[in-house]
Amino acid sequence: MKKFTCLLAVFICMFTVFLTACGKKDDNTIRISEVTHSLFYAPMYVAINNGYFEDEGLKIELTNAGGSDTVMSSLISNSADVGLMGPESCVYVRNNGMENAPVIFAQLTACDGSFLVGRTGENDNFNWADLKGKHIIAGRKGGMPAMTLQYILEKNYGFTTGAVGEDVDVILDTSIAFNLTSSSFVAGTGDYCTMFDPTASQCEFDSTGVIVAALGEEVSDVPYTCFVATQDYLNSNSDKLDKFMSALKKGYDYIIKASDDEILSALKPSFSTTSDALILASVKNYIRIGAYADSFVLKESSWNNLLDIIDNAGELTSRVAYNDAVNTSFATKVYA
């Protein structure tokens, strides 16, 4: 009996160790939940595919959440370490009273990455003033593409905007699900539609639409997509995040100076079903408008620009203090 008890004790200990080992996450792994999979985030994919994270001793596990709200949920539930998402979500959770809300530690994009796409043959000499009386598919309510477009139309051009059926200068249609906006436009809904690349360029390739303007050229210096983590994660993984930022900067430096062949070599593994021509067109569009942030340090002035856009859309309960939502210590180090 004594022998059996000893063997049982040994078995329990071994089983416990086994379970612990299975449940333990690799200390060198960073689980990233991205809001969507887009060439708008090219510097990160370059860092992955060119082995810059691996050179730093890091392994990246990347999952597509399909929305900033889902990314935020992943962070809060600890099913992701880092979120790549719109910073407006950090504003919303704080406005809803969440304590110890996740913190922004770097920005990846520095302006709106969506393009205004119009009908082919109707926009040879596009002017923003031509949008009066038009119906624009703008994305989801409270999302940055719709709010940025509203800000541009109201602040830059003095238009009134509203939903379908309202007596306004420009209809901003936020009733269509984000993943259906481009297909709805191609099917005939609306006069214009906001689209990210490569979708916008695909419309031009297919002659189903034409890019008439870049929203990022109308409102710049906005932290459109950021890396976010809980404060606990930041506190416990400073060395890992320093390495993360170093690899990410190598990705940015590469994409800005790369030749066409180098761009394709670095991005094709992440966009295997996207044509070479479409990858190149998209990346060049984003470089042209300065979409890839030349500094990962989110400035207070940029943060205030973001709050102004959200406030103008009527989605801001109260202004969130920059120092409460942003930690620049990691991003700053890569420029020292």
Disulfide bonds with the S-S distance in Angstrom:
none
